Amino acid sequence: MSATETADTTAGRRQPGGASTLAGHRVARIGFGVMQLAEHRPGRPAVTAEAATAILRAAVDSGINHLDTAEFYGTRAANANDLIRAALHPYPDDLVLATKVGAERDAANALLPAQRPEQLRASVEANLARLGVERLAVVNLRRLDAAPGIIAEGDQRVDLDSQLAELVALRDAGKIDGIGLSNVSAAQLRHALPAGIACVQNSHSPVDRASEPVLDLCREHDIAWVPFCPLGSAFPQWPKVADLPAVRTAAAALGVTPVQVGIAWHLAHYADTLLIAGTADPAHLAENIAAGEVRLDAETLAAIDAIGAIGAIDAIDSGAVV
């Protein structure tokens, strides 16, 4: 049976996009990624602490209860976890905090691999301390075998079994509820299944379908699917989903925005998809939340499915477990 719930309210609050489960926690299918609030992108103004607090509180007030974060989002002095704690602590009872390990910031704030088991443990402890909690709902292991992002080399090329053993030990100790994987192949996910995997975070969108074999395995095992770059525009080789003719045609016909059509496609593509689009713009937040009400008919879904795919991580789907 799928983990997806048919009801879409919790404690009297509507859950955007409906409800599913993540590591045993009931969550809205439209969540929020905090990275954009903590990292200054060229050509965009930095997000102030006041603006970050306002958008996080607005997200939670709207029914979003799944926040995606990481200790390495931002700088060593000020990061995404600081923003979450300042805005929301003490946390609502139903708030689900999912973080990521596998990288860290050095003294100059450069992003470096941190794949060794002892580094994973240290990162979990750092997340716990910075967020001010005793337990994390989910810890996602970000593998660094292939793009996008930094690549592990030398002693940072760590076997998956050693990493999973450390995360299982942390779960057994009550530090985390669920183990997630990020940027993995179908072979790696299949290898990790005995450890108990709560979710997978891979790049995926109508223009980036290389992870479909991983998604198929998630479907088979009722594993939550948490796509990053869901609108396809974070890297130069991916066009923006909202610019595609099939998406724009559907948006015009439905009287919604192309972004909302892109989000609705994800929600329809797999019942246990959880979206973590982030934004610093209240209008964009409202747009994302409203996308949970958009329904695409079979013809529209087929037209978007036909857009095709470009390779992103299929090079690591050779069957080898690194």
N, C-alpha and C positions, 0 to 999 in steps of 0.2 A: 504494500500500500504506500502511496506517495505521502511524503511528510507535509504536503500542502494542506492548509486548513481552508474550509469553505467560508467560515465566518471572517469578518474583517474588522472586528472591534475587540479591544482589550481594555478592561477596566473603564468601559464607557467611552473610550477614545477610538475614533476611526483610524484604521491603519492604511496608509496610502499604498495602492496597488494590491490590496488584499493581504493575507497573512500566510506565513510559512513557518518553518522551524529552522533554527540554527544551533547546533550543539545542544539540543533539548530546550532551547529558549524560543518562545513564540515571538516572531518579529514581523514588522511590516516589510513587504517585498520591495518597497522603495525606501532605501536607507540613505545615508549621507557619508561621503568620503571627505575627511578633514584635511587632506594633504594641501589642497589649494589655499586654505586659510593660513598655512604655516610657511609656504615656500613662495618666494618672490620670483615671478617669471618676468623675463625681459619684455619691455614694452607695456607692462601692466603696473599700475600703482600697487604698492605694498598694502596688504590688508591690515588695518589697525586692530589693536586688541579689542576696542569697543565694537567695531564692526563684526569681528569674529564672534564675540559674545552674543551680539544681537542675532546673527544668522543661526548659531547653534541653538539658542533658545527658541527661535522661531521654528526651526526644524523639529525639535522635540515637542513643542506646543502643537504642531500640526499632526502629530501622531507617529512621526519617525522615531523608532527606538533601537535602531542598529547603526552604530557609528564605526567607521573604519579608520584606524589610525596607525601610527608607528612612532617609536622613539626617534627614528632617524628622519621623520618628516619635519623639516625646519632646520634649526641650528642646535648646537649643544646648549646654548644659553637659553633659547626659547623655541619650543617645538609644539607640535600638534597636541600632545598630551597636556601641556601647560594650558593651552586654550580650552580644552575640554573641561579640565578641572576648575579653571577660573569661572567658566560659564555655568557649569551644571552641578558641581559638588555642593552638597550631598546629592547623590544621583537618584533619579526616580527608580523605584523598585524594578520596573520592567526594562530599564535601559541596558542594552547589550553592547559591550565594548569588545571589538575585535581588533587585534593589533598584529603587527608583522615583525618577524625577526629574520636575520640573515645578512644585514648590513649595519654599518654604524658610521658616525661622523668622527673625523679626527680633530685635532686641536685647531686646524685651519678650516673646519667645517666641510672638508672634502668627504664625499661618500665613498666608503671602502667596504669590500666584502667582510663579513663576519660570520663565516659558515661553520666554524669548528664548534663541537658540542658545548665546550665551556663558554664560548661566546654567545651561543643561543641561550644558555641558562642565565648569563649575566644580563642579556637583553630583556629576558622575561622579568627578572628582578627589577631592572631599571624602569620598565613599563609599569609594574605594580607600584613602585615607589612614587613615580611621577604622577600617576593617575590617582593615587591615594586609595587603592583597593587592595584586598587580600587575595582576590581571585579574578582571573580574566576569563571571559566567556569563550573566546577563541584566540589561538595564536597561530598565525599563518607562517609557514616556513617558506621564505622566498628563495627558491633555487636560482643560482646564477650560472647556469650552464650555457645560456644563449641569450641573445637580444630579445626584447629591448632592455636597455640598462647596462650596468657594469657586469663584467664577466669575472668569475673566480679563476684564479691562477695559483700555481704553486701549492703551498700547504692549505690554501683555501678551497681546493678541490676535494671535498669531503664526501665519503660514500653516504648514500641516503639512509642506510640502516643505522649508522652511528647517530645521525641527526634525529631519526625517529625514536631511537632508544632514549635519548635525552629528553625529548618532548613527552614521551610516554611516562618517564620517571616524574616529570613535573606534573603531569596530569594525575598520576597516582598519589602524589604528595598534596593534591588539592590546590595547586597553584593555577591550573587552567581547567576549563571544562571540555574543550574540544581542540583537536589538531586540524589545521587546514594546510593546504599546499598551494603554492603560487608559482606560475611559470614552469609547469611540468608537462611532460609528455604522457600519452596514454600508458606507455610501458612503465613509467615511474609511478603513476597513480595505481596501476594494477599491482605493482610490487608493494606499494604502501598499504593496500587495503587491509591486511591483517592487523595493522596498528590501530585501525578505526579512524577514518577520515571524515571530518564534519563538513568540509567545504573545499572547493577548488577555486582559486582566483587566477584566471588566464586572460590574456587579451582576446576579445571576441566582439564582433559587430557584424552588420550586414556586409561590410567590405573587408573583414578579416575573419575568415572561416577556417583557418588552419587548425584550430583547436576543436573542431567538431568531433574527432575521435575521442577526445578527452570528455567532452560533453556527453557523448553517447554512453561512456562508462559511468558517468555520474547518474544518468537516467537509470541505468541498469541497477545501480546500488543505492538509489534515493539519496544521493549526495547533493548538498546545496551548491549551486553554481553562481559565482560572484564575479562577473566579467569586469575587467578593467578596460579602459578606453572604449566604453560601450557605444560612443558616437563616432569612433574611428578617426579622431582628429588630433590625437596627442603627438603623433610622429609624422615626419614629412612624407613618408611613403604611403600614408593612408589618407584618402580624401575624406572630407567631412560627410557623414551620412546625411546630414540635413541639406546638403547641396545636390544630392542625387535626384535625377528626374522622377524616378518611381516614388521616392519618398515625398517630394514636393507635390506631385500629382495627388497622392493619397491625402496629404495634409489639406490641400485646397478642397478636395471633395468632402472631407469631414469637417472642415471649418476649424481645424486645430493647427498647431505649428509643426514644422518638419521635425524639430527636436522631440516633440511629443509622440510623433509617429515612430521615431527611432526607439524611444523607450518602450512604447507599446509593443513593438516587434519583439524585443527581448522578453517581455512578460508573457507573450504568447508562445515564444519559441520553446520554453521549458517551464513547467509549472513550479519548479523549485529554484527558479532564477531569483537572486536577490541583487538589486541594483544599488550601487554606492556612488552615484554621480555627485560631485561636489561643486560648490559655487560660493562666491562671496556676494552675489547679487540677489537681494530678496525677490526680485521679479523672476529671475531664473529658478529660484527655489520653488516659487509658486507654480511656475510652468512645469517643472519636473513632477511635483506632487500631483498636479491635475492630470498628468499623463496616465496615471493609474486608472482613470475613468475611460480612457480611449479604447475602443474595441475595433480590431481590424478584421475584415471578412476574409474568407479563404482566397479570393481573387487578389486582394491587396497583399496578403502574406506571400502568395506565390510570386507576385511581381517583385517584392523586395528580396525574397529568397533567390530569385534569378540574377540578382546583381552580381553574385559570384564572390570569389575569395582571392586573397593574395597571401602568400606564405609568410609566416612570422616565426613560428616555433616548430614547424614540421621537421626541421633538420635534426631536432633532438628526439624525434619519435622513431628512432631506428631500432628500438628494442633494448638498447644498453641502459643499465641503471648506473648512473655516475654518482 
